[in-house]
Amino acid sequence: MDNTRLSYLIANPTSEIDDIEIINIYRQKCVVCRKPTMIIHEIHPRSLCITWRKWINRVLLCPECHNNAHKHGTISSKDYLIVYRNQRLGEYWDIWLTM
């Protein structure tokens, strides 16, 4: 992912992007445990969020972390997924989001 595209996404967190870009943003790694994965999870689920496809709402989770997120439910998993998302974006791209 080039810096121009990333700068655009940072300035437009509600942009909808394709799955390949999500996978590239998180370097094909689970945001929680960093295992290789290609499972895209929505922090705010499709059933509760009209704009669920915005890139800021989508993260990568390995099968185990994905199952845990669903097992603990949307409300309780949302907060920790946002923290992990922000940590990984900071590590990978030196960007820190407040959303």
mmCIF file as gemmi writes it, N, C-alpha and C atoms, coordinates in Angstrom:
data_model
loop_
_atom_site.group_PDB
_atom_site.id
_atom_site.type_symbol
_atom_site.label_atom_id
_atom_site.label_alt_id
_atom_site.label_comp_id
_atom_site.label_asym_id
_atom_site.label_entity_id
_atom_site.label_seq_id
_atom_site.pdbx_PDB_ins_code
_atom_site.Cartn_x
_atom_site.Cartn_y
_atom_site.Cartn_z
_atom_site.occupancy
_atom_site.B_iso_or_equiv
_atom_site.pdbx_formal_charge
_atom_site.auth_seq_id
_atom_site.auth_asym_id
_atom_site.pdbx_PDB_model_num
ATOM 1 N N . MET Axp A 1 ? 0.86 -1.176 0 1 0 ? 1 A 1
ATOM 2 C CA . MET Axp A 1 ? 0 0 0 1 0 ? 1 A 1
ATOM 3 C C . MET Axp A 1 ? 0.9 1.232 0 1 0 ? 1 A 1
ATOM 4 N N . ASP Axp A 2 ? 0.654 2.13 -0.928 1 0 ? 2 A 1
ATOM 5 C CA . ASP Axp A 2 ? 1.507 3.312 -1.001 1 0 ? 2 A 1
ATOM 6 C C . ASP Axp A 2 ? 1.024 4.39 -0.027 1 0 ? 2 A 1
ATOM 7 N N . ASN Axp A 3 ? 1.913 5.325 0.281 1 0 ? 3 A 1
ATOM 8 C CA . ASN Axp A 3 ? 1.621 6.362 1.269 1 0 ? 3 A 1
ATOM 9 C C . ASN Axp A 3 ? 0.499 7.296 0.841 1 0 ? 3 A 1
ATOM 10 N N . THR Axp A 4 ? 0.356 7.541 -0.458 1 0 ? 4 A 1
ATOM 11 C CA . THR Axp A 4 ? -0.718 8.401 -0.945 1 0 ? 4 A 1
ATOM 12 C C . THR Axp A 4 ? -2.069 7.78 -0.636 1 0 ? 4 A 1
ATOM 13 N N . ARG Axp A 5 ? -2.201 6.498 -0.92 1 0 ? 5 A 1
ATOM 14 C CA . ARG Axp A 5 ? -3.454 5.801 -0.648 1 0 ? 5 A 1
ATOM 15 C C . ARG Axp A 5 ? -3.733 5.759 0.852 1 0 ? 5 A 1
ATOM 16 N N . LEU Axp A 6 ? -2.721 5.476 1.639 1 0 ? 6 A 1
ATOM 17 C CA . LEU Axp A 6 ? -2.89 5.426 3.082 1 0 ? 6 A 1
ATOM 18 C C . LEU Axp A 6 ? -3.271 6.796 3.634 1 0 ? 6 A 1
ATOM 19 N N . SER Axp A 7 ? -2.652 7.838 3.14 1 0 ? 7 A 1
ATOM 20 C CA . SER Axp A 7 ? -3.003 9.203 3.573 1 0 ? 7 A 1
ATOM 21 C C . SER Axp A 7 ? -4.464 9.506 3.273 1 0 ? 7 A 1
ATOM 22 N N . TYR Axp A 8 ? -4.926 9.075 2.112 1 0 ? 8 A 1
ATOM 23 C CA . TYR Axp A 8 ? -6.329 9.272 1.744 1 0 ? 8 A 1
ATOM 24 C C . TYR Axp A 8 ? -7.236 8.535 2.735 1 0 ? 8 A 1
ATOM 25 N N . LEU Axp A 9 ? -6.916 7.287 3.05 1 0 ? 9 A 1
ATOM 26 C CA . LEU Axp A 9 ? -7.753 6.499 3.953 1 0 ? 9 A 1
ATOM 27 C C . LEU Axp A 9 ? -7.782 7.092 5.358 1 0 ? 9 A 1
ATOM 28 N N . ILE Axp A 10 ? -6.654 7.595 5.821 1 0 ? 10 A 1
ATOM 29 C CA . ILE Axp A 10 ? -6.603 8.227 7.14 1 0 ? 10 A 1
ATOM 30 C C . ILE Axp A 10 ? -7.494 9.465 7.166 1 0 ? 10 A 1
ATOM 31 N N . ALA Axp A 11 ? -7.454 10.231 6.097 1 0 ? 11 A 1
ATOM 32 C CA . ALA Axp A 11 ? -8.279 11.443 6.011 1 0 ? 11 A 1
ATOM 33 C C . ALA Axp A 11 ? -9.755 11.111 5.8 1 0 ? 11 A 1
ATOM 34 N N . ASN Axp A 12 ? -10.041 9.913 5.311 1 0 ? 12 A 1
ATOM 35 C CA . ASN Axp A 12 ? -11.416 9.495 5.008 1 0 ? 12 A 1
ATOM 36 C C . ASN Axp A 12 ? -11.712 8.132 5.641 1 0 ? 12 A 1
ATOM 37 N N . PRO Axp A 13 ? -11.835 8.087 6.97 1 0 ? 13 A 1
ATOM 38 C CA . PRO Axp A 13 ? -11.998 6.795 7.648 1 0 ? 13 A 1
ATOM 39 C C . PRO Axp A 13 ? -13.293 6.064 7.314 1 0 ? 13 A 1
ATOM 40 N N . THR Axp A 14 ? -14.247 6.751 6.721 1 0 ? 14 A 1
ATOM 41 C CA . THR Axp A 14 ? -15.498 6.08 6.363 1 0 ? 14 A 1
ATOM 42 C C . THR Axp A 14 ? -15.489 5.564 4.928 1 0 ? 14 A 1
ATOM 43 N N . SER Axp A 15 ? -14.343 5.642 4.265 1 0 ? 15 A 1
ATOM 44 C CA . SER Axp A 15 ? -14.231 5.116 2.901 1 0 ? 15 A 1
ATOM 45 C C . SER Axp A 15 ? -14.445 3.612 2.899 1 0 ? 15 A 1
ATOM 46 N N . GLU Axp A 16 ? -15.126 3.14 1.869 1 0 ? 16 A 1
ATOM 47 C CA . GLU Axp A 16 ? -15.297 1.704 1.686 1 0 ? 16 A 1
ATOM 48 C C . GLU Axp A 16 ? -14.219 1.212 0.73 1 0 ? 16 A 1
ATOM 49 N N . ILE Axp A 17 ? -13.535 0.154 1.13 1 0 ? 17 A 1
ATOM 50 C CA . ILE Axp A 17 ? -12.47 -0.389 0.296 1 0 ? 17 A 1
ATOM 51 C C . ILE Axp A 17 ? -12.674 -1.895 0.15 1 0 ? 17 A 1
ATOM 52 N N . ASP Axp A 18 ? -11.969 -2.473 -0.796 1 0 ? 18 A 1
ATOM 53 C CA . ASP Axp A 18 ? -12.147 -3.907 -1.017 1 0 ? 18 A 1
ATOM 54 C C . ASP Axp A 18 ? -11.351 -4.732 -0.003 1 0 ? 18 A 1
ATOM 55 N N . ASP Axp A 19 ? -11.638 -6.009 0.009 1 0 ? 19 A 1
ATOM 56 C CA . ASP Axp A 19 ? -11.033 -6.914 0.982 1 0 ? 19 A 1
ATOM 57 C C . ASP Axp A 19 ? -9.51 -6.986 0.859 1 0 ? 19 A 1
ATOM 58 N N . ILE Axp A 20 ? -9.008 -6.912 -0.343 1 0 ? 20 A 1
ATOM 59 C CA . ILE Axp A 20 ? -7.552 -6.978 -0.557 1 0 ? 20 A 1
ATOM 60 C C . ILE Axp A 20 ? -6.846 -5.826 0.153 1 0 ? 20 A 1
ATOM 61 N N . GLU Axp A 21 ? -7.437 -4.643 0.095 1 0 ? 21 A 1
ATOM 62 C CA . GLU Axp A 21 ? -6.818 -3.506 0.786 1 0 ? 21 A 1
ATOM 63 C C . GLU Axp A 21 ? -6.838 -3.688 2.299 1 0 ? 21 A 1
ATOM 64 N N . ILE Axp A 22 ? -7.91 -4.235 2.839 1 0 ? 22 A 1
ATOM 65 C CA . ILE Axp A 22 ? -7.969 -4.513 4.281 1 0 ? 22 A 1
ATOM 66 C C . ILE Axp A 22 ? -6.852 -5.486 4.656 1 0 ? 22 A 1
ATOM 67 N N . ILE Axp A 23 ? -6.71 -6.529 3.867 1 0 ? 23 A 1
ATOM 68 C CA . ILE Axp A 23 ? -5.666 -7.524 4.123 1 0 ? 23 A 1
ATOM 69 C C . ILE Axp A 23 ? -4.282 -6.877 4.057 1 0 ? 23 A 1
ATOM 70 N N . ASN Axp A 24 ? -4.068 -5.99 3.11 1 0 ? 24 A 1
ATOM 71 C CA . ASN Axp A 24 ? -2.781 -5.306 2.984 1 0 ? 24 A 1
ATOM 72 C C . ASN Axp A 24 ? -2.53 -4.319 4.118 1 0 ? 24 A 1
ATOM 73 N N . ILE Axp A 25 ? -3.558 -3.617 4.552 1 0 ? 25 A 1
ATOM 74 C CA . ILE Axp A 25 ? -3.398 -2.662 5.654 1 0 ? 25 A 1
ATOM 75 C C . ILE Axp A 25 ? -2.865 -3.367 6.896 1 0 ? 25 A 1
ATOM 76 N N . TYR Axp A 26 ? -3.408 -4.54 7.192 1 0 ? 26 A 1
ATOM 77 C CA . TYR Axp A 26 ? -3.011 -5.271 8.401 1 0 ? 26 A 1
ATOM 78 C C . TYR Axp A 26 ? -1.948 -6.338 8.129 1 0 ? 26 A 1
ATOM 79 N N . ARG Axp A 27 ? -1.34 -6.265 6.953 1 0 ? 27 A 1
ATOM 80 C CA . ARG Axp A 27 ? -0.213 -7.124 6.593 1 0 ? 27 A 1
ATOM 81 C C . ARG Axp A 27 ? -0.503 -8.619 6.757 1 0 ? 27 A 1
ATOM 82 N N . GLN Axp A 28 ? -1.718 -9.01 6.468 1 0 ? 28 A 1
ATOM 83 C CA . GLN Axp A 28 ? -2.156 -10.413 6.518 1 0 ? 28 A 1
ATOM 84 C C . GLN Axp A 28 ? -1.973 -11.024 7.899 1 0 ? 28 A 1
ATOM 85 N N . LYS Axp A 29 ? -2.108 -10.188 8.957 1 0 ? 29 A 1
ATOM 86 C CA . LYS Axp A 29 ? -1.927 -10.672 10.324 1 0 ? 29 A 1
ATOM 87 C C . LYS Axp A 29 ? -3.118 -10.298 11.189 1 0 ? 29 A 1
ATOM 88 N N . CYS Axp A 30 ? -3.459 -11.201 12.087 1 0 ? 30 A 1
ATOM 89 C CA . CYS Axp A 30 ? -4.514 -10.957 13.066 1 0 ? 30 A 1
ATOM 90 C C . CYS Axp A 30 ? -4.123 -9.738 13.904 1 0 ? 30 A 1
ATOM 91 N N . VAL Axp A 31 ? -5.062 -8.829 14.126 1 0 ? 31 A 1
ATOM 92 C CA . VAL Axp A 31 ? -4.742 -7.634 14.916 1 0 ? 31 A 1
ATOM 93 C C . VAL Axp A 31 ? -4.542 -7.96 16.391 1 0 ? 31 A 1
ATOM 94 N N . VAL Axp A 32 ? -5.047 -9.104 16.847 1 0 ? 32 A 1
ATOM 95 C CA . VAL Axp A 32 ? -4.915 -9.469 18.254 1 0 ? 32 A 1
ATOM 96 C C . VAL Axp A 32 ? -3.622 -10.248 18.51 1 0 ? 32 A 1
ATOM 97 N N . CYS Axp A 33 ? -3.439 -11.372 17.826 1 0 ? 33 A 1
ATOM 98 C CA . CYS Axp A 33 ? -2.308 -12.259 18.128 1 0 ? 33 A 1
ATOM 99 C C . CYS Axp A 33 ? -1.209 -12.244 17.066 1 0 ? 33 A 1
ATOM 100 N N . ARG Axp A 34 ? -1.448 -11.593 15.959 1 0 ? 34 A 1
ATOM 101 C CA . ARG Axp A 34 ? -0.502 -11.452 14.847 1 0 ? 34 A 1
ATOM 102 C C . ARG Axp A 34 ? -0.229 -12.735 14.061 1 0 ? 34 A 1
ATOM 103 N N . LYS Axp A 35 ? -1.068 -13.73 14.199 1 0 ? 35 A 1
ATOM 104 C CA . LYS Axp A 35 ? -0.933 -14.936 13.371 1 0 ? 35 A 1
ATOM 105 C C . LYS Axp A 35 ? -1.374 -14.597 11.947 1 0 ? 35 A 1
ATOM 106 N N . PRO Axp A 36 ? -0.8 -15.266 10.949 1 0 ? 36 A 1
ATOM 107 C CA . PRO Axp A 36 ? -1.243 -15.037 9.564 1 0 ? 36 A 1
ATOM 108 C C . PRO Axp A 36 ? -2.727 -15.374 9.403 1 0 ? 36 A 1
ATOM 109 N N . THR Axp A 37 ? -3.432 -14.551 8.682 1 0 ? 37 A 1
ATOM 110 C CA . THR Axp A 37 ? -4.862 -14.775 8.455 1 0 ? 37 A 1
ATOM 111 C C . THR Axp A 37 ? -5.371 -13.924 7.312 1 0 ? 37 A 1
ATOM 112 N N . MET Axp A 38 ? -6.547 -14.266 6.842 1 0 ? 38 A 1
ATOM 113 C CA . MET Axp A 38 ? -7.223 -13.463 5.824 1 0 ? 38 A 1
ATOM 114 C C . MET Axp A 38 ? -8.714 -13.335 6.162 1 0 ? 38 A 1
ATOM 115 N N . ILE Axp A 39 ? -9.066 -13.551 7.429 1 0 ? 39 A 1
ATOM 116 C CA . ILE Axp A 39 ? -10.453 -13.445 7.875 1 0 ? 39 A 1
ATOM 117 C C . ILE Axp A 39 ? -10.731 -11.998 8.264 1 0 ? 39 A 1
ATOM 118 N N . ILE Axp A 40 ? -11.677 -11.395 7.574 1 0 ? 40 A 1
ATOM 119 C CA . ILE Axp A 40 ? -12.041 -10.005 7.859 1 0 ? 40 A 1
ATOM 120 C C . ILE Axp A 40 ? -13.249 -10.005 8.785 1 0 ? 40 A 1
ATOM 121 N N . HIS Axp A 41 ? -13.124 -9.249 9.863 1 0 ? 41 A 1
ATOM 122 C CA . HIS Axp A 41 ? -14.179 -9.151 10.869 1 0 ? 41 A 1
ATOM 123 C C . HIS Axp A 41 ? -14.623 -7.696 10.982 1 0 ? 41 A 1
ATOM 124 N N . GLU Axp A 42 ? -15.926 -7.486 11.11 1 0 ? 42 A 1
ATOM 125 C CA . GLU Axp A 42 ? -16.458 -6.136 11.296 1 0 ? 42 A 1
ATOM 126 C C . GLU Axp A 42 ? -16.598 -5.861 12.793 1 0 ? 42 A 1
ATOM 127 N N . ILE Axp A 43 ? -16.021 -4.768 13.25 1 0 ? 43 A 1
ATOM 128 C CA . ILE Axp A 43 ? -16.111 -4.405 14.664 1 0 ? 43 A 1
ATOM 129 C C . ILE Axp A 43 ? -17.566 -4.132 15.036 1 0 ? 43 A 1
ATOM 130 N N . HIS Axp A 44 ? -18.231 -3.316 14.247 1 0 ? 44 A 1
ATOM 131 C CA . HIS Axp A 44 ? -19.667 -3.085 14.39 1 0 ? 44 A 1
ATOM 132 C C . HIS Axp A 44 ? -20.328 -3.96 13.331 1 0 ? 44 A 1
ATOM 133 N N . PRO Axp A 45 ? -21.142 -4.928 13.739 1 0 ? 45 A 1
ATOM 134 C CA . PRO Axp A 45 ? -21.65 -5.924 12.787 1 0 ? 45 A 1
ATOM 135 C C . PRO Axp A 45 ? -22.573 -5.354 11.721 1 0 ? 45 A 1
ATOM 136 N N . ARG Axp A 46 ? -22.63 -6.087 10.642 1 0 ? 46 A 1
ATOM 137 C CA . ARG Axp A 46 ? -23.476 -5.713 9.506 1 0 ? 46 A 1
ATOM 138 C C . ARG Axp A 46 ? -24.914 -5.478 9.925 1 0 ? 46 A 1
ATOM 139 N N . SER Axp A 47 ? -25.4 -6.295 10.83 1 0 ? 47 A 1
ATOM 140 C CA . SER Axp A 47 ? -26.808 -6.197 11.233 1 0 ? 47 A 1
ATOM 141 C C . SER Axp A 47 ? -27.117 -4.925 12.018 1 0 ? 47 A 1
ATOM 142 N N . LEU Axp A 48 ? -26.095 -4.282 12.576 1 0 ? 48 A 1
ATOM 143 C CA . LEU Axp A 48 ? -26.316 -3.086 13.396 1 0 ? 48 A 1
ATOM 144 C C . LEU Axp A 48 ? -25.757 -1.804 12.793 1 0 ? 48 A 1
ATOM 145 N N . CYS Axp A 49 ? -25.114 -1.927 11.646 1 0 ? 49 A 1
ATOM 146 C CA . CYS Axp A 49 ? -24.396 -0.77 11.107 1 0 ? 49 A 1
ATOM 147 C C . CYS Axp A 49 ? -24.581 -0.689 9.594 1 0 ? 49 A 1
ATOM 148 N N . ILE Axp A 50 ? -25.203 0.364 9.142 1 0 ? 50 A 1
ATOM 149 C CA . ILE Axp A 50 ? -25.437 0.538 7.706 1 0 ? 50 A 1
ATOM 150 C C . ILE Axp A 50 ? -24.116 0.682 6.957 1 0 ? 50 A 1
ATOM 151 N N . THR Axp A 51 ? -23.166 1.344 7.549 1 0 ? 51 A 1
ATOM 152 C CA . THR Axp A 51 ? -21.877 1.579 6.888 1 0 ? 51 A 1
ATOM 153 C C . THR Axp A 51 ? -20.816 0.59 7.387 1 0 ? 51 A 1
ATOM 154 N N . TRP Axp A 52 ? -21.177 -0.655 7.529 1 0 ? 52 A 1
ATOM 155 C CA . TRP Axp A 52 ? -20.254 -1.659 8.052 1 0 ? 52 A 1
ATOM 156 C C . TRP Axp A 52 ? -19.024 -1.857 7.177 1 0 ? 52 A 1
ATOM 157 N N . ARG Axp A 53 ? -19.102 -1.493 5.895 1 0 ? 53 A 1
ATOM 158 C CA . ARG Axp A 53 ? -17.972 -1.719 4.981 1 0 ? 53 A 1
ATOM 159 C C . ARG Axp A 53 ? -16.891 -0.639 5.066 1 0 ? 53 A 1
ATOM 160 N N . LYS Axp A 54 ? -17.083 0.385 5.88 1 0 ? 54 A 1
ATOM 161 C CA . LYS Axp A 54 ? -16.032 1.401 5.978 1 0 ? 54 A 1
ATOM 162 C C . LYS Axp A 54 ? -14.757 0.744 6.52 1 0 ? 54 A 1
ATOM 163 N N . TRP Axp A 55 ? -13.633 1.161 6.003 1 0 ? 55 A 1
ATOM 164 C CA . TRP Axp A 55 ? -12.386 0.448 6.295 1 0 ? 55 A 1
ATOM 165 C C . TRP Axp A 55 ? -12.04 0.478 7.775 1 0 ? 55 A 1
ATOM 166 N N . ILE Axp A 56 ? -12.385 1.521 8.452 1 0 ? 56 A 1
ATOM 167 C CA . ILE Axp A 56 ? -12.041 1.649 9.859 1 0 ? 56 A 1
ATOM 168 C C . ILE Axp A 56 ? -12.808 0.641 10.73 1 0 ? 56 A 1
ATOM 169 N N . ASN Axp A 57 ? -13.884 0.099 10.196 1 0 ? 57 A 1
ATOM 170 C CA . ASN Axp A 57 ? -14.703 -0.867 10.916 1 0 ? 57 A 1
ATOM 171 C C . ASN Axp A 57 ? -14.251 -2.308 10.683 1 0 ? 57 A 1
ATOM 172 N N . ARG Axp A 58 ? -13.285 -2.527 9.826 1 0 ? 58 A 1
ATOM 173 C CA . ARG Axp A 58 ? -12.914 -3.885 9.426 1 0 ? 58 A 1
ATOM 174 C C . ARG Axp A 58 ? -11.485 -4.201 9.849 1 0 ? 58 A 1
ATOM 175 N N . VAL Axp A 59 ? -11.299 -5.355 10.46 1 0 ? 59 A 1
ATOM 176 C CA . VAL Axp A 59 ? -9.979 -5.8 10.917 1 0 ? 59 A 1
ATOM 177 C C . VAL Axp A 59 ? -9.777 -7.264 10.519 1 0 ? 59 A 1
ATOM 178 N N . LEU Axp A 60 ? -8.543 -7.709 10.612 1 0 ? 60 A 1
ATOM 179 C CA . LEU Axp A 60 ? -8.241 -9.125 10.369 1 0 ? 60 A 1
ATOM 180 C C . LEU Axp A 60 ? -8.141 -9.859 11.7 1 0 ? 60 A 1
ATOM 181 N N . LEU Axp A 61 ? -8.763 -11.035 11.753 1 0 ? 61 A 1
ATOM 182 C CA . LEU Axp A 61 ? -8.673 -11.897 12.923 1 0 ? 61 A 1
ATOM 183 C C . LEU Axp A 61 ? -8.379 -13.317 12.474 1 0 ? 61 A 1
ATOM 184 N N . CYS Axp A 62 ? -7.523 -14.01 13.232 1 0 ? 62 A 1
ATOM 185 C CA . CYS Axp A 62 ? -7.279 -15.421 12.952 1 0 ? 62 A 1
ATOM 186 C C . CYS Axp A 62 ? -8.535 -16.201 13.364 1 0 ? 62 A 1
ATOM 187 N N . PRO Axp A 63 ? -8.655 -17.465 12.965 1 0 ? 63 A 1
ATOM 188 C CA . PRO Axp A 63 ? -9.857 -18.234 13.318 1 0 ? 63 A 1
ATOM 189 C C . PRO Axp A 63 ? -10.146 -18.265 14.824 1 0 ? 63 A 1
ATOM 190 N N . GLU Axp A 64 ? -9.108 -18.439 15.632 1 0 ? 64 A 1
ATOM 191 C CA . GLU Axp A 64 ? -9.311 -18.509 17.082 1 0 ? 64 A 1
ATOM 192 C C . GLU Axp A 64 ? -9.807 -17.169 17.65 1 0 ? 64 A 1
ATOM 193 N N . CYS Axp A 65 ? -9.17 -16.076 17.267 1 0 ? 65 A 1
ATOM 194 C CA . CYS Axp A 65 ? -9.582 -14.762 17.758 1 0 ? 65 A 1
ATOM 195 C C . CYS Axp A 65 ? -10.949 -14.375 17.205 1 0 ? 65 A 1
ATOM 196 N N . HIS Axp A 66 ? -11.24 -14.79 15.982 1 0 ? 66 A 1
ATOM 197 C CA . HIS Axp A 66 ? -12.546 -14.531 15.387 1 0 ? 66 A 1
ATOM 198 C C . HIS Axp A 66 ? -13.64 -15.262 16.172 1 0 ? 66 A 1
ATOM 199 N N . ASN Axp A 67 ? -13.401 -16.509 16.503 1 0 ? 67 A 1
ATOM 200 C CA . ASN Axp A 67 ? -14.365 -17.264 17.306 1 0 ? 67 A 1
ATOM 201 C C . ASN Axp A 67 ? -14.547 -16.627 18.682 1 0 ? 67 A 1
ATOM 202 N N . ASN Axp A 68 ? -13.455 -16.189 19.298 1 0 ? 68 A 1
ATOM 203 C CA . ASN Axp A 68 ? -13.55 -15.533 20.606 1 0 ? 68 A 1
ATOM 204 C C . ASN Axp A 68 ? -14.355 -14.246 20.529 1 0 ? 68 A 1
ATOM 205 N N . ALA Axp A 69 ? -14.154 -13.465 19.48 1 0 ? 69 A 1
ATOM 206 C CA . ALA Axp A 69 ? -14.901 -12.214 19.324 1 0 ? 69 A 1
ATOM 207 C C . ALA Axp A 69 ? -16.395 -12.495 19.236 1 0 ? 69 A 1
ATOM 208 N N . HIS Axp A 70 ? -16.763 -13.522 18.5 1 0 ? 70 A 1
ATOM 209 C CA . HIS Axp A 70 ? -18.185 -13.865 18.378 1 0 ? 70 A 1
ATOM 210 C C . HIS Axp A 70 ? -18.729 -14.499 19.663 1 0 ? 70 A 1
ATOM 211 N N . LYS Axp A 71 ? -17.9 -15.263 20.336 1 0 ? 71 A 1
ATOM 212 C CA . LYS Axp A 71 ? -18.332 -15.92 21.57 1 0 ? 71 A 1
ATOM 213 C C . LYS Axp A 71 ? -18.632 -14.89 22.662 1 0 ? 71 A 1
ATOM 214 N N . HIS Axp A 72 ? -17.816 -13.83 22.724 1 0 ? 72 A 1
ATOM 215 C CA . HIS Axp A 72 ? -17.993 -12.818 23.763 1 0 ? 72 A 1
ATOM 216 C C . HIS Axp A 72 ? -19.01 -11.747 23.378 1 0 ? 72 A 1
ATOM 217 N N . GLY Axp A 73 ? -19.412 -11.733 22.131 1 0 ? 73 A 1
ATOM 218 C CA . GLY Axp A 73 ? -20.457 -10.816 21.692 1 0 ? 73 A 1
ATOM 219 C C . GLY Axp A 73 ? -19.933 -9.487 21.201 1 0 ? 73 A 1
ATOM 220 N N . THR Axp A 74 ? -20.765 -8.838 20.425 1 0 ? 74 A 1
ATOM 221 C CA . THR Axp A 74 ? -20.4 -7.584 19.774 1 0 ? 74 A 1
ATOM 222 C C . THR Axp A 74 ? -20.034 -6.491 20.764 1 0 ? 74 A 1
ATOM 223 N N . ILE Axp A 75 ? -20.825 -6.323 21.778 1 0 ? 75 A 1
ATOM 224 C CA . ILE Axp A 75 ? -20.619 -5.214 22.712 1 0 ? 75 A 1
ATOM 225 C C . ILE Axp A 75 ? -19.303 -5.368 23.462 1 0 ? 75 A 1
ATOM 226 N N . SER Axp A 76 ? -19.027 -6.537 24.007 1 0 ? 76 A 1
ATOM 227 C CA . SER Axp A 76 ? -17.806 -6.695 24.799 1 0 ? 76 A 1
ATOM 228 C C . SER Axp A 76 ? -16.551 -6.823 23.944 1 0 ? 76 A 1
ATOM 229 N N . SER Axp A 77 ? -16.656 -7.332 22.737 1 0 ? 77 A 1
ATOM 230 C CA . SER Axp A 77 ? -15.455 -7.471 21.903 1 0 ? 77 A 1
ATOM 231 C C . SER Axp A 77 ? -15.104 -6.176 21.179 1 0 ? 77 A 1
ATOM 232 N N . LYS Axp A 78 ? -16.072 -5.287 21.025 1 0 ? 78 A 1
ATOM 233 C CA . LYS Axp A 78 ? -15.855 -4.051 20.259 1 0 ? 78 A 1
ATOM 234 C C . LYS Axp A 78 ? -14.705 -3.226 20.828 1 0 ? 78 A 1
ATOM 235 N N . ASP Axp A 79 ? -14.704 -3.001 22.13 1 0 ? 79 A 1
ATOM 236 C CA . ASP Axp A 79 ? -13.701 -2.118 22.728 1 0 ? 79 A 1
ATOM 237 C C . ASP Axp A 79 ? -12.282 -2.654 22.579 1 0 ? 79 A 1
ATOM 238 N N . TYR Axp A 80 ? -12.087 -3.94 22.839 1 0 ? 80 A 1
ATOM 239 C CA . TYR Axp A 80 ? -10.724 -4.446 22.736 1 0 ? 80 A 1
ATOM 240 C C . TYR Axp A 80 ? -10.268 -4.531 21.288 1 0 ? 80 A 1
ATOM 241 N N . LEU Axp A 81 ? -11.181 -4.78 20.349 1 0 ? 81 A 1
ATOM 242 C CA . LEU Axp A 81 ? -10.791 -4.807 18.94 1 0 ? 81 A 1
ATOM 243 C C . LEU Axp A 81 ? -10.369 -3.419 18.457 1 0 ? 81 A 1
ATOM 244 N N . ILE Axp A 82 ? -11.017 -2.387 18.938 1 0 ? 82 A 1
ATOM 245 C CA . ILE Axp A 82 ? -10.626 -1.018 18.574 1 0 ? 82 A 1
ATOM 246 C C . ILE Axp A 82 ? -9.23 -0.716 19.107 1 0 ? 82 A 1
ATOM 247 N N . VAL Axp A 83 ? -8.942 -1.121 20.325 1 0 ? 83 A 1
ATOM 248 C CA . VAL Axp A 83 ? -7.606 -0.91 20.901 1 0 ? 83 A 1
ATOM 249 C C . VAL Axp A 83 ? -6.551 -1.634 20.074 1 0 ? 83 A 1
ATOM 250 N N . TYR Axp A 84 ? -6.794 -2.92 19.771 1 0 ? 84 A 1
ATOM 251 C CA . TYR Axp A 84 ? -5.828 -3.678 18.968 1 0 ? 84 A 1
ATOM 252 C C . TYR Axp A 84 ? -5.685 -3.095 17.564 1 0 ? 84 A 1
ATOM 253 N N . ARG Axp A 85 ? -6.795 -2.694 16.956 1 0 ? 85 A 1
ATOM 254 C CA . ARG Axp A 85 ? -6.737 -2.076 15.625 1 0 ? 85 A 1
ATOM 255 C C . ARG Axp A 85 ? -5.816 -0.861 15.656 1 0 ? 85 A 1
ATOM 256 N N . ASN Axp A 86 ? -6.013 0.012 16.626 1 0 ? 86 A 1
ATOM 257 C CA . ASN Axp A 86 ? -5.216 1.222 16.708 1 0 ? 86 A 1
ATOM 258 C C . ASN Axp A 86 ? -3.746 0.921 16.979 1 0 ? 86 A 1
ATOM 259 N N . GLN Axp A 87 ? -3.469 -0.085 17.811 1 0 ? 87 A 1
ATOM 260 C CA . GLN Axp A 87 ? -2.082 -0.472 18.075 1 0 ? 87 A 1
ATOM 261 C C . GLN Axp A 87 ? -1.393 -0.948 16.802 1 0 ? 87 A 1
ATOM 262 N N . ARG Axp A 88 ? -2.063 -1.82 16.052 1 0 ? 88 A 1
ATOM 263 C CA . ARG Axp A 88 ? -1.454 -2.345 14.825 1 0 ? 88 A 1
ATOM 264 C C . ARG Axp A 88 ? -1.247 -1.255 13.779 1 0 ? 88 A 1
ATOM 265 N N . LEU Axp A 89 ? -2.224 -0.369 13.623 1 0 ? 89 A 1
ATOM 266 C CA . LEU Axp A 89 ? -2.044 0.731 12.671 1 0 ? 89 A 1
ATOM 267 C C . LEU Axp A 89 ? -0.865 1.607 13.091 1 0 ? 89 A 1
ATOM 268 N N . GLY Axp A 90 ? -0.697 1.796 14.388 1 0 ? 90 A 1
ATOM 269 C CA . GLY Axp A 90 ? 0.442 2.562 14.887 1 0 ? 90 A 1
ATOM 270 C C . GLY Axp A 90 ? 1.76 1.867 14.619 1 0 ? 90 A 1
ATOM 271 N N . GLU Axp A 91 ? 1.799 0.561 14.826 1 0 ? 91 A 1
ATOM 272 C CA . GLU Axp A 91 ? 3.02 -0.205 14.585 1 0 ? 91 A 1
ATOM 273 C C . GLU Axp A 91 ? 3.362 -0.273 13.107 1 0 ? 91 A 1
ATOM 274 N N . TYR Axp A 92 ? 2.366 -0.593 12.296 1 0 ? 92 A 1
ATOM 275 C CA . TYR Axp A 92 ? 2.617 -0.829 10.887 1 0 ? 92 A 1
ATOM 276 C C . TYR Axp A 92 ? 2.781 0.454 10.087 1 0 ? 92 A 1
ATOM 277 N N . TRP Axp A 93 ? 2.006 1.465 10.403 1 0 ? 93 A 1
ATOM 278 C CA . TRP Axp A 93 ? 1.949 2.651 9.557 1 0 ? 93 A 1
ATOM 279 C C . TRP Axp A 93 ? 2.227 3.955 10.303 1 0 ? 93 A 1
ATOM 280 N N . ASP Axp A 94 ? 2.497 3.882 11.592 1 0 ? 94 A 1
ATOM 281 C CA . ASP Axp A 94 ? 2.763 5.06 12.418 1 0 ? 94 A 1
ATOM 282 C C . ASP Axp A 94 ? 1.59 6.044 12.366 1 0 ? 94 A 1
ATOM 283 N N . ILE Axp A 95 ? 0.38 5.495 12.415 1 0 ? 95 A 1
ATOM 284 C CA . ILE Axp A 95 ? -0.814 6.336 12.504 1 0 ? 95 A 1
ATOM 285 C C . ILE Axp A 95 ? -1.604 5.917 13.74 1 0 ? 95 A 1
ATOM 286 N N . TRP Axp A 96 ? -2.186 6.876 14.398 1 0 ? 96 A 1
ATOM 287 C CA . TRP Axp A 96 ? -2.956 6.612 15.614 1 0 ? 96 A 1
ATOM 288 C C . TRP Axp A 96 ? -4.32 7.244 15.464 1 0 ? 96 A 1
ATOM 289 N N . LEU Axp A 97 ? -5.323 6.428 15.517 1 0 ? 97 A 1
ATOM 290 C CA . LEU Axp A 97 ? -6.698 6.901 15.338 1 0 ? 97 A 1
ATOM 291 C C . LEU Axp A 97 ? -7.373 7.069 16.694 1 0 ? 97 A 1
ATOM 292 N N . THR Axp A 98 ? -8.258 8.023 16.758 1 0 ? 98 A 1
ATOM 293 C CA . THR Axp A 98 ? -8.997 8.241 18.009 1 0 ? 98 A 1
ATOM 294 C C . THR Axp A 98 ? -10.412 7.715 17.901 1 0 ? 98 A 1
ATOM 295 N N . MET Axp A 99 ? -10.752 7.027 16.794 1 0 ? 99 A 1
ATOM 296 C CA . MET Axp A 99 ? -12.106 6.527 16.598 1 0 ? 99 A 1
ATOM 297 C C . MET Axp A 99 ? -12.205 5.084 17.02 1 0 ? 99 A 1
